[in-house]
Amino acid sequence: MNQRDGFTGGFIAGTVVGGVVGGVIGALLASRVLNEADSNTETLRKSNLVDGNNSRSKRRPLKASSEQTIEVARRSLEDKIAQLNETIDEVRLNLGNVNGNPPKANLERTTLGE
């Protein structure tokens, strides 16, 4: 019984100490992130004040630019998915040969949007 009581007490103490240390580290990191976000927001506000009025006509090119950025990101992801599928096919073939299993002729592929 003595070992069981020692284990339970140590487990509870470790849980409490770990929670406190994790909480302190989380609070420190959160304060850093908030400080960086505040400084970025302040910089954006200053740049908006220098640029002048923020009208809707100034926001429209940003929307088009963000749509172009999304399209570029989508194409990039499709390329990376294709590369991953090719690599998976190669690994399956190599593992099939190593384990003595015949490689499968039709391998399923995952594509974005299907």
Backbone bond lengths (Angstrom), bond angles and torsions (degrees), N, CA, C in turn:
res aa  C-N    CA-C-N  psi(-1)  N-CA   C-N-CA  omega(-1)  CA-C   N-CA-C  phi
1 M - - - 1.438 - - 1.522 112.38 -
2 N 1.301 117.08 -29.52 1.462 120.60 -175.24 1.525 110.78 -64.68
3 Q 1.343 116.93 -40.77 1.462 119.15 179.40 1.531 111.12 -66.13
4 R 1.288 116.82 -37.88 1.455 120.63 -179.74 1.532 110.23 -65.53
5 D 1.314 118.30 -42.94 1.459 121.93 177.85 1.523 110.28 -63.83
6 G 1.327 117.80 -40.29 1.461 121.61 178.17 1.523 111.65 -65.22
7 F 1.314 116.28 -39.69 1.462 120.23 178.80 1.521 110.84 -65.67
8 T 1.305 116.78 -46.06 1.466 120.78 -178.57 1.519 110.71 -62.30
9 G 1.337 116.72 -45.45 1.467 119.99 179.01 1.519 111.67 -63.39
10 G 1.320 117.54 -41.51 1.466 121.49 178.45 1.512 112.30 -66.48
11 F 1.327 115.26 -38.27 1.456 119.56 178.86 1.523 110.76 -64.54
12 I 1.316 116.41 -45.55 1.468 120.33 179.99 1.520 110.36 -65.16
13 A 1.334 116.92 -43.40 1.469 120.24 179.24 1.531 110.57 -63.07
14 G 1.315 117.69 -41.33 1.463 121.27 178.21 1.507 112.54 -64.76
15 T 1.319 115.90 -38.69 1.458 120.31 178.01 1.521 111.07 -64.29
16 V 1.330 116.23 -43.92 1.464 120.30 -179.56 1.526 110.48 -66.01
17 V 1.335 116.69 -48.08 1.473 120.23 -179.30 1.525 110.26 -63.26
18 G 1.321 117.46 -42.13 1.467 120.92 178.50 1.514 111.86 -63.25
19 G 1.321 116.57 -39.17 1.465 120.11 177.63 1.509 112.25 -64.95
20 V 1.338 115.90 -41.41 1.464 119.77 179.71 1.526 110.47 -66.57
21 V 1.334 116.99 -46.56 1.474 120.25 179.96 1.526 110.12 -63.10
22 G 1.317 117.95 -43.75 1.462 121.05 178.19 1.515 112.13 -62.64
23 G 1.333 116.44 -39.54 1.463 120.15 177.88 1.512 112.61 -64.18
24 V 1.341 116.31 -41.84 1.469 120.11 179.33 1.522 110.38 -65.34
25 I 1.321 117.26 -45.57 1.469 120.69 179.73 1.535 109.91 -63.63
26 G 1.322 117.62 -42.30 1.459 121.12 178.45 1.520 111.98 -62.05
27 A 1.340 116.52 -41.07 1.462 119.83 178.93 1.525 111.34 -65.62
28 L 1.335 117.12 -39.84 1.464 120.15 178.54 1.530 111.35 -64.79
29 L 1.322 116.09 -45.04 1.466 119.44 179.86 1.523 111.35 -66.22
30 A 1.326 116.78 -39.06 1.463 119.85 179.38 1.521 111.06 -64.65
31 S 1.320 117.03 -38.92 1.461 119.04 179.11 1.528 110.78 -66.49
32 R 1.324 117.04 -36.11 1.472 119.51 177.18 1.524 110.90 -65.02
33 V 1.323 115.75 -44.21 1.466 119.92 -179.34 1.527 109.94 -63.59
34 L 1.333 116.74 -42.28 1.460 119.65 179.07 1.523 111.42 -64.53
35 N 1.321 117.63 -39.47 1.459 120.72 178.07 1.528 111.03 -63.46
36 E 1.335 116.76 -41.48 1.465 120.41 178.31 1.524 110.44 -66.21
37 A 1.321 116.78 -41.11 1.466 120.29 179.35 1.526 110.25 -65.04
38 D 1.335 117.48 -40.73 1.464 120.79 178.29 1.522 111.03 -63.50
39 S 1.346 116.90 -41.64 1.461 118.91 -179.96 1.526 110.93 -67.78
40 N 1.339 117.31 -36.91 1.465 120.53 177.59 1.525 110.60 -66.53
41 T 1.325 116.95 -40.83 1.460 121.11 178.60 1.519 110.40 -64.37
42 E 1.325 116.08 -41.94 1.462 119.91 179.23 1.526 110.94 -64.13
43 T 1.320 117.12 -40.34 1.462 121.05 178.14 1.525 110.58 -63.19
44 L 1.339 116.37 -42.37 1.466 119.60 178.42 1.523 111.26 -64.55
45 R 1.318 117.28 -40.23 1.462 119.81 178.86 1.520 111.09 -63.35
46 K 1.317 116.52 -42.11 1.468 120.01 179.24 1.521 110.74 -63.86
47 S 1.332 116.73 -42.15 1.463 119.07 -179.38 1.531 110.29 -67.45
48 N 1.330 118.38 -33.91 1.460 121.10 176.78 1.517 111.25 -68.29
49 L 1.319 117.15 -36.63 1.454 120.15 177.76 1.524 111.04 -66.73
50 V 1.327 116.62 -37.68 1.464 120.47 179.36 1.526 110.00 -69.11
51 D 1.348 116.90 -40.61 1.462 121.07 -178.67 1.518 112.07 -69.18
52 G 1.296 117.05 -24.41 1.462 119.88 179.45 1.500 111.29 105.86
53 N 1.308 115.52 -146.33 1.455 123.13 -174.50 1.522 111.00 -69.03
54 N 1.323 116.46 141.32 1.460 121.03 173.96 1.515 108.88 -99.19
55 S 1.308 116.85 93.60 1.458 119.86 -179.85 1.517 109.16 -96.68
56 R 1.323 115.96 166.47 1.464 120.37 -179.53 1.531 111.45 -66.05
57 S 1.330 117.01 -29.10 1.461 119.03 -179.70 1.519 111.11 -66.08
58 K 1.321 117.82 -29.36 1.463 120.18 177.41 1.521 111.30 -74.76
59 R 1.319 118.53 -24.19 1.454 121.28 -178.01 1.524 112.35 -82.55
60 R 1.289 118.81 -23.92 1.464 120.95 -177.34 1.525 113.32 -61.27
61 P 1.330 120.08 -44.56 1.466 117.83 177.50 1.523 112.39 -62.02
62 L 1.324 117.86 -31.43 1.451 119.74 177.79 1.521 110.62 -65.69
63 K 1.330 117.07 -36.13 1.452 120.74 178.99 1.523 110.01 -65.33
64 A 1.316 117.42 -45.36 1.455 121.11 178.36 1.523 110.04 -62.79
65 S 1.303 116.30 -40.95 1.455 120.34 179.86 1.515 110.47 -66.08
66 S 1.343 117.82 -38.00 1.458 119.42 178.99 1.526 110.60 -69.26
67 E 1.335 117.94 -34.47 1.461 120.29 176.23 1.524 110.39 -65.23
68 Q 1.319 117.06 -39.12 1.467 120.48 176.46 1.524 110.15 -64.96
69 T 1.325 116.79 -40.26 1.454 120.85 179.13 1.523 110.60 -63.75
70 I 1.322 116.41 -40.19 1.465 120.57 178.54 1.522 110.01 -64.27
71 E 1.325 116.71 -41.79 1.468 120.50 179.02 1.521 111.25 -63.24
72 V 1.324 116.95 -42.52 1.465 120.93 178.36 1.525 109.95 -63.60
73 A 1.314 117.03 -42.14 1.465 121.03 179.28 1.521 110.60 -64.49
74 R 1.348 116.94 -40.18 1.453 120.30 179.35 1.527 111.20 -63.20
75 R 1.331 116.12 -44.10 1.474 119.61 178.49 1.520 111.36 -63.70
76 S 1.319 115.67 -39.61 1.457 119.84 178.56 1.520 110.58 -62.97
77 L 1.330 117.06 -41.79 1.461 120.25 178.35 1.522 111.40 -65.11
78 E 1.319 116.84 -39.40 1.468 119.33 178.05 1.527 110.51 -62.47
79 D 1.336 117.27 -41.09 1.463 120.66 177.64 1.525 111.21 -62.65
80 K 1.315 116.39 -42.59 1.459 120.01 -179.52 1.532 110.81 -67.22
81 I 1.328 117.34 -37.29 1.464 120.40 177.06 1.524 109.93 -63.65
82 A 1.333 116.69 -41.22 1.462 120.18 178.29 1.532 110.63 -62.77
83 Q 1.330 117.00 -42.48 1.466 120.60 177.73 1.525 110.86 -62.45
84 L 1.328 116.67 -42.80 1.463 120.05 178.98 1.528 111.18 -63.91
85 N 1.323 116.94 -40.73 1.467 119.95 178.54 1.520 111.14 -62.35
86 E 1.337 117.07 -41.17 1.460 120.11 177.84 1.523 111.04 -63.94
87 T 1.315 116.54 -41.50 1.456 120.49 179.38 1.521 110.86 -66.20
88 I 1.320 117.41 -40.41 1.461 121.15 178.07 1.521 110.14 -62.92
89 D 1.338 116.86 -41.84 1.465 120.50 178.18 1.525 110.77 -60.49
90 E 1.336 116.34 -44.22 1.465 120.29 179.78 1.522 111.37 -63.49
91 V 1.313 116.97 -42.12 1.459 120.12 179.98 1.519 110.62 -66.03
92 R 1.340 117.06 -41.22 1.467 120.02 177.74 1.524 110.93 -61.11
93 L 1.323 116.44 -42.35 1.461 119.55 178.60 1.526 110.72 -63.67
94 N 1.332 116.66 -44.38 1.463 120.34 -179.52 1.516 111.29 -65.77
95 L 1.317 118.08 -42.33 1.456 120.64 179.27 1.518 111.31 -68.68
96 G 1.314 116.39 -34.97 1.457 119.30 177.03 1.515 111.17 -63.94
97 N 1.328 116.71 -40.25 1.455 120.69 178.91 1.522 110.79 -69.99
98 V 1.301 118.53 -36.37 1.454 121.73 -178.63 1.521 110.99 -69.44
99 N 1.312 117.34 -42.93 1.462 121.51 -177.35 1.527 112.82 -81.06
100 G 1.291 118.54 -3.65 1.444 121.53 179.64 1.510 113.70 84.81
101 N 1.322 117.56 6.58 1.455 121.87 177.99 1.521 109.38 -89.16
102 P 1.328 117.40 139.54 1.466 117.77 177.11 1.524 109.94 -68.58
103 P 1.333 118.07 140.41 1.467 120.09 179.18 1.510 110.95 -67.19
104 K 1.342 116.28 144.53 1.456 121.74 179.11 1.526 109.83 -78.17
105 A 1.321 115.62 140.41 1.462 119.81 -178.04 1.515 111.27 -77.24
106 N 1.322 118.11 -44.87 1.462 121.78 -177.78 1.519 109.52 -104.56
107 L 1.312 115.33 109.81 1.453 120.70 177.99 1.510 108.77 -105.90
108 E 1.339 116.91 135.16 1.455 121.02 179.73 1.517 109.76 -72.82
109 R 1.323 115.90 144.03 1.456 121.70 178.50 1.507 108.73 -123.18
110 T 1.333 114.59 144.51 1.455 121.14 176.96 1.515 108.19 -103.07
111 T 1.338 116.40 128.60 1.458 120.28 176.84 1.504 109.04 -125.74
112 L 1.305 115.90 156.87 1.452 122.07 179.85 1.525 109.16 -73.66
113 G 1.324 116.16 128.76 1.455 120.95 175.47 1.511 115.06 89.85
114 E 1.332 119.35 0.93 1.470 121.01 178.29 1.486 110.50 -108.11
